[in-house]
């Protein structure tokens, strides 16, 4: 069952209701913080949004299952292996920011069919910004073209603003960027889905992440593609993969800028033991 443009727009609009009712009242409200087995932060806000999203998707698309960051690994694997199409949910991207009072977090959902991302939506409740894209439509910000949509991308890497997460980069590459950065300026929001959306809308020019989950990149990679950007993982394969293994990402707002970025990165990184296909 495919989802119509009207149904997707209605579903995406519901992210605004959920974000404003479940996240904003809990932000900076002293809620308890817990930790998952892998050490990542989780709060009652994650659980509340997850429950709302699952209920919303079950009502809107009854025959397509949900794969959420908050499900067990066993359930996630079952959906990946058995479902031709499913909805991918990150109920609170940037939980550490949220728990620490930093206003960079979002809700992100994406529809996956086979190996394709067909729909993506990311909602930032602090700035009330809803980013959406369909594989057959343009990137939209609050249902309109982003303000930077008609502005030509930066053409030179040394003039670019980069979104870089150093945490999972190999030491040689991280050291090279720290001591001899090829770009004009660097940022890290601590929320992958939000970083992809900001890159797609022209608030940054290039992107690098050493390893992110599929729910981190799905919606945003579609948004960047619809905005004319280019992306891959560090080994040159697809940036998004239908797998639970973490995956590196390199991206830029244009193919020309992507080529410059990749040409600078490749000789400075340690080769992978095995390329990710």
C-alpha positions as CSV (number, residue, x, y, z in Angstrom):
1,X,0.0,0.0,0.0
2,X,1.5,3.3,-1.0
3,X,0.6,6.6,0.8
4,X,-0.9,9.5,-1.1
5,X,0.6,13.0,-1.0
6,X,-2.4,14.2,0.9
7,X,-2.2,11.5,3.5
8,X,1.5,12.1,4.0
9,X,1.0,15.8,4.4
10,X,-1.6,15.1,7.1
11,X,0.7,12.6,8.8
12,X,3.6,15.0,8.7
13,X,1.4,17.8,10.1
14,X,0.6,15.6,13.1
15,X,4.3,15.7,14.0
16,X,3.8,19.3,14.9
17,X,1.0,18.4,17.3
18,X,3.0,15.6,18.9
19,X,6.2,17.7,19.2
20,X,4.3,20.7,20.8
21,X,2.3,18.5,23.2
22,X,4.9,15.9,24.2
23,X,8.3,17.5,23.8
24,X,8.0,21.2,24.5
25,X,6.3,20.9,27.9
26,X,9.0,18.4,29.1
27,X,12.0,20.5,27.7
28,X,13.9,22.1,30.6
29,X,11.4,20.7,33.0
30,X,13.8,18.6,35.0
31,X,12.6,15.2,33.7
32,X,14.5,12.1,34.7
33,X,17.2,10.7,32.5
34,X,18.0,7.0,32.0
35,X,20.5,5.2,30.0
36,X,20.2,2.4,27.4
37,X,22.5,-0.7,27.3
38,X,24.8,1.1,24.8
39,X,25.1,4.1,27.1
40,X,22.9,6.5,25.1
41,X,20.5,8.7,26.9
42,X,16.7,8.1,27.0
43,X,13.9,10.0,28.8
44,X,10.2,9.7,29.3
45,X,9.8,12.1,26.3
46,X,11.3,9.5,24.0
47,X,8.8,6.9,25.2
48,X,5.8,9.4,25.0
49,X,6.6,10.4,21.4
50,X,7.3,6.9,20.4
51,X,3.9,5.7,21.6
52,X,2.1,8.6,19.9
53,X,3.9,8.0,16.6
54,X,3.2,4.3,16.6
55,X,-0.5,4.9,17.2
56,X,-0.6,7.6,14.5
57,X,1.1,5.3,11.9
58,X,-1.1,2.3,12.8
59,X,-4.2,4.4,12.2
60,X,-2.9,6.0,9.0
61,X,-1.2,3.1,7.4
62,X,-2.5,-0.1,8.9
63,X,-0.6,-2.7,6.7
64,X,2.9,-1.3,7.0
65,X,4.8,-1.9,10.3
66,X,6.9,0.5,12.3
67,X,10.6,0.2,13.0
68,X,11.5,2.5,15.9
69,X,14.7,3.4,17.6
70,X,13.0,2.4,20.9
71,X,12.1,-1.2,19.8
72,X,14.1,-4.2,20.8
73,X,16.9,-5.3,18.4
74,X,14.9,-8.4,17.7
75,X,11.8,-6.5,16.7
76,X,13.8,-4.1,14.5
77,X,15.5,-7.1,12.8
78,X,12.1,-8.8,12.2
79,X,10.7,-5.7,10.4
80,X,13.9,-5.2,8.3
81,X,13.9,-8.9,7.2
82,X,10.1,-9.4,6.6
83,X,8.5,-6.1,5.7
84,X,8.6,-5.0,2.0
85,X,7.7,-1.5,3.2
86,X,7.8,0.0,6.7
87,X,7.9,3.3,8.6
88,X,11.1,4.3,10.3
89,X,10.7,6.3,13.5
90,X,13.2,8.4,15.6
91,X,10.9,9.8,18.3
92,X,13.5,12.1,19.7
93,X,16.7,12.8,17.7
94,X,19.1,14.6,19.9
95,X,18.0,13.2,23.3
96,X,21.3,14.3,25.0
97,X,20.6,17.9,23.8
98,X,17.0,17.7,25.0
99,X,18.0,16.3,28.4
100,X,20.8,18.9,28.8
101,X,18.6,21.9,27.9
102,X,20.2,22.5,24.5
103,X,17.5,23.5,21.9
104,X,18.6,21.2,19.1
105,X,16.4,18.1,18.8
106,X,13.7,16.8,16.5
107,X,11.2,14.1,15.6
108,X,11.9,12.2,12.4
109,X,10.0,9.6,10.4
110,X,10.6,8.1,7.0
111,X,8.9,5.5,4.9
112,X,11.1,2.8,3.4
113,X,10.1,0.6,0.5
114,X,12.7,-2.0,-0.5
115,X,15.9,-0.1,-0.4
116,X,14.3,3.3,-1.2
117,X,13.3,6.1,1.1
118,X,10.0,7.2,-0.4
119,X,8.9,9.8,2.2
120,X,10.6,11.7,5.0
121,X,9.6,14.3,7.6
122,X,11.6,16.0,10.4
123,X,10.0,18.4,12.9
124,X,11.9,20.8,15.1
125,X,9.5,21.9,17.8
126,X,11.7,24.7,19.2
127,X,11.8,26.6,15.9
128,X,8.4,25.2,14.7
129,X,10.0,23.9,11.5
130,X,8.6,21.0,9.6
131,X,10.9,19.6,6.9
132,X,9.3,17.2,4.4
133,X,10.1,15.4,1.2
134,X,8.7,12.7,-1.1
135,X,10.7,10.9,-3.7
136,X,8.5,12.5,-6.4
137,X,8.4,16.0,-4.9
138,X,10.5,18.9,-3.7
139,X,12.0,19.5,-0.3
140,X,9.6,21.7,1.7
141,X,10.0,23.7,4.9
142,X,6.6,24.4,6.5
143,X,4.9,23.5,3.3
144,X,6.9,26.0,1.2
145,X,10.3,26.0,-0.6
146,X,13.1,26.8,1.8
147,X,14.3,30.4,1.7
148,X,17.7,29.3,0.4
149,X,16.2,27.0,-2.3
150,X,17.0,29.5,-5.2
151,X,20.5,30.4,-3.8
152,X,23.3,28.7,-5.6
153,X,25.4,26.3,-3.4
154,X,28.9,27.4,-2.4
155,X,31.2,26.3,-5.2
156,X,34.5,26.1,-3.2
157,X,35.3,23.9,-0.2
158,X,37.3,26.6,1.5
159,X,34.2,28.8,1.5
160,X,31.9,26.1,2.9
161,X,30.3,25.7,6.3
162,X,30.7,22.1,7.4
163,X,28.6,20.0,9.8
164,X,31.0,17.5,11.2
165,X,30.6,15.0,14.0
166,X,34.1,14.0,15.2
167,X,32.9,11.3,17.6
168,X,33.2,8.2,15.3
169,X,35.8,9.4,12.9
170,X,39.1,7.6,12.7
171,X,41.8,9.5,14.6
172,X,43.9,10.3,11.5
173,X,41.0,12.0,9.8
174,X,39.8,13.8,12.9
175,X,43.3,15.1,13.6
176,X,43.7,16.3,10.0
177,X,40.5,18.3,10.2
178,X,41.4,19.7,13.6
179,X,44.8,21.0,12.5
180,X,44.2,21.9,8.8
181,X,40.5,22.2,8.1
182,X,39.7,22.7,4.4
183,X,36.4,24.5,5.0
184,X,35.6,28.0,6.3
185,X,33.8,27.0,9.5
186,X,32.5,23.9,11.3
187,X,29.4,23.1,13.4
188,X,27.9,20.1,15.1
189,X,24.3,20.2,16.3
190,X,24.3,16.8,18.1
191,X,21.1,15.8,16.2
192,X,21.7,13.9,13.0
193,X,18.2,14.2,11.5
194,X,18.3,18.0,12.1
195,X,21.7,18.3,10.6
196,X,20.6,16.5,7.4
197,X,17.6,18.8,7.2
198,X,19.7,21.9,7.7
199,X,22.1,20.8,5.1
200,X,19.3,20.2,2.6
201,X,17.8,23.6,3.2
202,X,21.1,25.4,2.6
203,X,22.1,26.3,6.2
204,X,25.4,24.4,5.7
205,X,27.3,23.2,2.7
206,X,29.1,19.9,3.5
207,X,28.5,17.1,6.0
208,X,30.6,14.3,7.6
209,X,29.6,11.7,10.2
210,X,31.6,8.7,11.2
211,X,28.7,6.4,12.0
212,X,25.0,6.8,12.3
213,X,21.9,4.6,12.5
214,X,19.4,4.2,9.6
215,X,16.8,6.4,11.5
216,X,19.4,9.2,11.7
217,X,19.9,9.5,7.9
218,X,16.7,8.2,6.2
219,X,14.5,11.3,6.1
220,X,17.4,13.7,5.7
221,X,19.1,11.8,2.9
222,X,15.9,12.0,0.9
223,X,15.6,15.7,1.6
224,X,19.1,16.4,0.4
225,X,18.6,14.3,-2.7
226,X,15.4,16.3,-3.6
227,X,17.3,19.5,-3.0
228,X,20.0,18.5,-5.5
229,X,22.6,17.4,-3.1
230,X,25.0,14.4,-3.3
231,X,26.0,11.9,-0.6
232,X,27.6,8.5,0.1
233,X,29.3,6.7,2.9
234,X,33.1,7.1,3.3
235,X,33.7,4.0,1.2
236,X,31.7,5.4,-1.7
237,X,28.5,3.3,-1.2
238,X,25.1,4.6,-0.4
239,X,24.7,6.9,2.6
240,X,21.5,5.1,3.6
241,X,21.3,1.4,4.0
242,X,18.6,-1.0,5.1
243,X,20.7,-2.3,7.9
244,X,21.0,-1.8,11.7
245,X,24.8,-1.4,11.3
246,X,26.0,2.2,11.8
247,X,27.1,3.8,8.6
248,X,29.4,6.8,7.9
249,X,28.1,9.7,5.8
250,X,29.7,12.3,3.6
251,X,27.5,14.8,1.8
252,X,27.4,18.2,0.1
253,X,24.8,20.5,-1.4
254,X,26.1,20.0,-5.0
255,X,28.0,17.3,-6.9
256,X,30.9,19.6,-7.5
257,X,31.4,20.5,-3.9
258,X,30.9,16.8,-2.9
259,X,33.8,15.9,-5.3
260,X,36.1,18.5,-3.6
261,X,35.1,17.3,-0.1
262,X,35.7,13.6,-1.0
263,X,39.0,14.4,-2.7
264,X,40.2,16.1,0.5
265,X,39.0,13.4,2.8
266,X,40.1,10.2,1.0
267,X,43.9,10.5,1.3
268,X,43.6,11.6,5.0
269,X,41.5,8.7,6.3
270,X,42.6,5.2,7.4
271,X,41.4,2.6,4.9
272,X,38.5,0.4,6.1
273,X,39.2,-3.2,6.9
274,X,36.3,-4.0,4.7
275,X,34.2,-1.6,2.6
276,X,30.6,-1.4,3.5
277,X,28.5,-2.3,0.5
